[in-house]
């Protein structure tokens, strides 16, 4: 009987010393950091019998950044390094800094597309008067005859193109029995461009005569020369 009583007393003593097992339904760890601080403060108050002392956290020391609270010598070293890299002193970003200058309308830049700016300068009636004044100063320049080229005595192929109306390939002039496309190809190879060939063709009696076999089909145009581009400019 005595042995049984002693064993029961020993088990009770061990149970009193055992740490209580946390409830698994509350999850592992802390609910959040605020709950952890509240428990720490409560435990400290119960253990010391006094008022709870709030738990505060201090950020870990780190490298000093210019413009923030830190060691003045480190700030100076960082600034020197930044100045050496860019050549331009850094600007501290602070709410106390003055607002930067806003770029306005520079000299020589027109504000005609800004209605608020224009309306502050003149009214719609003033605009209408200015438009009428500008229209009164318009000058209409009529086209005149093409001037001769002072550095050349060659025929004016532009004038010839505008004076004629027939398309390329339409025969207007008679050619001899010996005229052929093969002969014209060999003759045209002597010229640097169709324009030069047309000038020589006109200077040699063309379009009525074709002494150098440059216009075998008799349309008045030598060596694939085409008057269409010149005519298109006049019609535009």
C-alpha positions in Angstrom: 0.0 0.0 0.0 2.8 2.4 0.9 4.7 1.5 -2.3 1.6 2.3 -4.4 1.2 5.6 -2.7 4.8 6.6 -3.3 4.6 5.7 -7.0 1.4 7.9 -7.3 3.1 10.8 -5.6 6.1 10.5 -7.9 3.9 10.6 -11.0 2.1 13.7 -9.8 5.4 15.4 -9.3 6.6 14.6 -12.8 3.3 15.8 -14.3 3.7 19.1 -12.5 7.2 19.7 -14.0 6.3 18.7 -17.5 5.9 21.6 -20.0 2.3 21.8 -21.3 1.9 20.6 -24.9 0.5 23.4 -27.2 -2.8 22.9 -28.9 -2.1 21.7 -32.4 -5.3 23.4 -33.6 -3.7 26.9 -33.3 -1.1 26.1 -35.9 2.7 26.0 -35.7 4.5 29.1 -34.5 2.9 32.5 -33.8 -0.3 33.9 -35.1 1.5 37.2 -36.0 4.2 39.4 -34.6 1.7 41.6 -32.7 0.4 38.6 -30.8 4.0 37.6 -30.0 4.8 41.0 -28.6 1.6 41.0 -26.5 2.5 37.6 -25.0 6.0 38.7 -24.3 4.8 41.8 -22.5 2.2 39.8 -20.5 4.8 37.2 -19.5 7.3 39.9 -18.4 4.6 41.6 -16.3 3.6 38.3 -14.6 7.2 37.3 -13.9 8.2 40.8 -12.6 4.9 41.7 -10.9 5.0 45.2 -12.5 3.7 47.0 -15.5 4.3 45.5 -18.8 7.2 46.8 -20.8 6.6 47.2 -24.5 8.9 45.3 -26.7 10.7 47.4 -29.3 12.8 46.4 -32.2 15.9 48.1 -33.4 16.9 47.8 -37.1 20.1 46.1 -37.8 22.9 48.5 -38.7 23.6 48.7 -42.4 25.6 50.8 -44.9 25.0 54.5 -44.6 23.4 56.3 -47.6 23.9 60.0 -48.3 20.9 61.9 -47.2 20.0 59.4 -44.4 21.0 59.2 -40.7 24.4 57.6 -40.5 28.1 58.2 -39.9 29.2 61.5 -41.3 32.6 60.1 -42.4 30.9 57.3 -44.3 28.5 59.8 -45.9 31.4 61.9 -47.1 33.2 58.8 -48.5 30.2 57.7 -50.4 29.6 61.1 -51.8 33.2 61.3 -53.0 32.9 58.0 -54.7 29.7 59.0 -56.5 31.2 62.3 -57.6 34.2 60.5 -59.0 32.1 58.1 -61.0 29.7 60.5 -62.7 31.4 63.8 -62.4 28.1 65.4 -61.2 27.3 65.8 -57.5 24.2 63.8 -56.4 21.0 65.5 -55.5 19.4 64.7 -52.2 15.8 63.7 -52.6 14.0 65.4 -49.7 10.5 66.7 -49.2 12.0 70.0 -48.1 13.7 70.5 -51.5 12.3 73.3 -53.7 10.1 72.4 -56.6 12.1 72.1 -59.9 11.8 74.7 -62.6 9.2 73.8 -65.2 10.4 74.3 -68.8 8.2 76.9 -70.5 7.8 77.9 -74.1 11.3 78.5 -75.4 12.3 81.4 -77.6 11.3 80.8 -81.2 8.8 78.0 -80.5 5.4 78.8 -81.9 2.4 78.6 -79.6 -0.2 78.8 -82.4 -1.5 75.3 -81.6 -2.2 76.2 -78.0 -5.7 77.7 -77.9 -5.3 79.1 -74.4 -2.1 80.9 -75.3 -3.5 82.3 -78.6 -6.8 83.4 -77.1 -4.9 85.4 -74.5 -3.1 87.2 -77.3 -5.8 88.0 -79.8 -9.5 87.4 -80.4 -11.2 85.4 -83.2 -11.9 88.7 -85.0 -8.2 89.6 -84.9 -7.4 86.1 -86.3 -9.8 86.7 -89.2 -8.3 90.1 -90.0 -4.8 88.6 -90.0 -5.8 85.8 -92.4 -7.4 88.4 -94.7 -4.3 90.4 -94.6 -2.1 87.4 -95.5 -4.4 86.5 -98.4 -4.1 90.0 -99.8 -0.4 89.6 -100.0 -0.5 86.3 -102.0 1.3 86.5 -105.3 0.4 84.1 -108.1 3.4 83.3 -110.3 2.4 82.2 -113.8 4.5 79.6 -115.6 6.7 81.0 -118.4 8.6 79.4 -121.3 11.6 77.3 -120.4 14.8 79.3 -120.6 17.5 78.1 -122.9 20.5 76.4 -121.3 23.4 78.9 -121.6 26.1 76.1 -121.4 24.7 74.0 -124.3 23.6 74.5 -127.9 21.8 71.1 -127.9 18.1 71.0 -128.6 15.8 71.3 -125.6 14.3 67.9 -125.1 11.9 69.1 -122.4 10.3 71.6 -124.8 10.1 68.9 -127.4 8.4 66.5 -125.0 5.8 69.1 -124.0 5.2 70.1 -127.6 4.5 66.6 -128.8 1.5 64.5 -127.9 1.9 61.1 -129.5 2.8 58.1 -127.2 5.9 56.1 -127.6 5.7 53.6 -130.5 3.2 55.5 -132.6 4.8 56.0 -136.0 4.6 59.6 -137.3 7.6 59.7 -139.6 8.8 57.6 -142.5 11.9 55.5 -142.2 14.0 53.9 -144.8 14.0 50.2 -145.7 17.2 49.6 -143.9 16.0 50.8 -140.5 15.8 48.0 -137.9 15.8 47.6 -134.2 19.1 45.7 -134.2 20.8 48.5 -136.0 19.3 51.0 -133.6 20.6 49.0 -130.6 24.1 49.2 -131.9 23.8 52.9 -132.6 22.3 53.7 -129.2 25.2 52.0 -127.4 27.4 55.0 -128.3 25.4 57.3 -125.9 25.6 57.5 -122.1 21.8 58.0 -121.7 18.6 58.2 -123.8 18.5 62.0 -123.1 21.9 62.4 -124.9 20.7 60.2 -127.8 17.5 62.3 -128.1 19.4 65.5 -128.2 21.8 64.2 -130.9 18.8 62.8 -132.8 17.1 66.2 -132.9 20.3 68.0 -133.7 20.9 65.7 -136.7 17.6 66.5 -138.4 15.1 64.6 -136.2 12.3 63.8 -135.9 11.8 64.1 -139.7 15.1 62.5 -140.5 17.0 59.7 -138.8 20.5 59.9 -140.2 22.0 57.9 -137.4 19.4 55.1 -137.2 18.3 56.1 -133.7 14.5 56.0 -134.3 13.6 52.9 -136.4 9.9 53.0 -135.7 9.5 56.7 -136.6 7.7 57.8 -133.4 10.2 60.7 -133.0 11.8 59.3 -129.9 15.4 57.9 -130.1 16.9 55.1 -128.1 13.9 54.3 -125.8 13.7 58.0 -124.8 10.3 58.6 -123.2 8.6 62.0 -122.9 6.0 60.8 -120.4 7.8 62.1 -117.2 8.0 65.6 -118.6 4.4 65.6 -119.6 3.4 64.3 -116.2 5.0 67.2 -114.5 3.1 69.7 -116.6 -0.2 67.9 -115.8 0.4 67.8 -112.1 
